[in-house]
């Protein structure tokens, strides 16, 4: 579905990503784990079209990835950004409707709204509430649902567990597994390495802009280097 070859991204003279290569197959959960500053958000924003590569290629379904965010979204790639970035002064329903701004199928949008309420039942109780007044966990659910309203083929989730209580983290990540089971491919960037690896079909460990390890998620979770660096397990 998505193929990255030799990708480098710079902020001025600082190289945030260096020679990244990875492949994402359809219908899978792919996790990218790494410490804060490793380059996870840079990778996500580049795939969403918000940052331009300094080198390398990105192809989606066999074609070069467009350079502008709305064109990337139109192809079926949607980013749910770090820290949610909801429209705080719009209601929950208005935020969800904004996720479908490229669509004009009114019945399909109405059906998808109902599907979002089924996926995250708490949202139906908050439809007329301003998004800025929701709890962190509720905001994350709205952010994911807003992304899904674009009917993405590939959903990019940047740190969905950030700032959430452990019980809410479990609820949000369970929803991610559910979303994938319904046919949406997931690329998940997470500092919460333990759960991100356990739930991933494929996983990559990012350090200072480079991929240093890759493999099946549960297999990487058992790797002594990963356990020591990211899971706090000493050998």
Secondary structure, 3 states (H helix, E strand, C coil): CEEEEEEEEEECCEEEEEEEEEEECCCCEEEEECCCCCCHHHHHHHHCCCCCCCEEEEEECCEECCCCHHHHHHHCEEEECCCCCCCCCCEHHHHHHHCCCCCCCHHHHHHHHHHHHHHCHHHHHHCCCEHHHCCHHHHHHHHHHHHHCCCCCEEEEECCCCCCCHHHHHHHHHHHHHHHHCCCEEEEEECCHHHHHHCCCEEEEEECCEEEEEECHHHHHCCHHHHHHHCCCCC
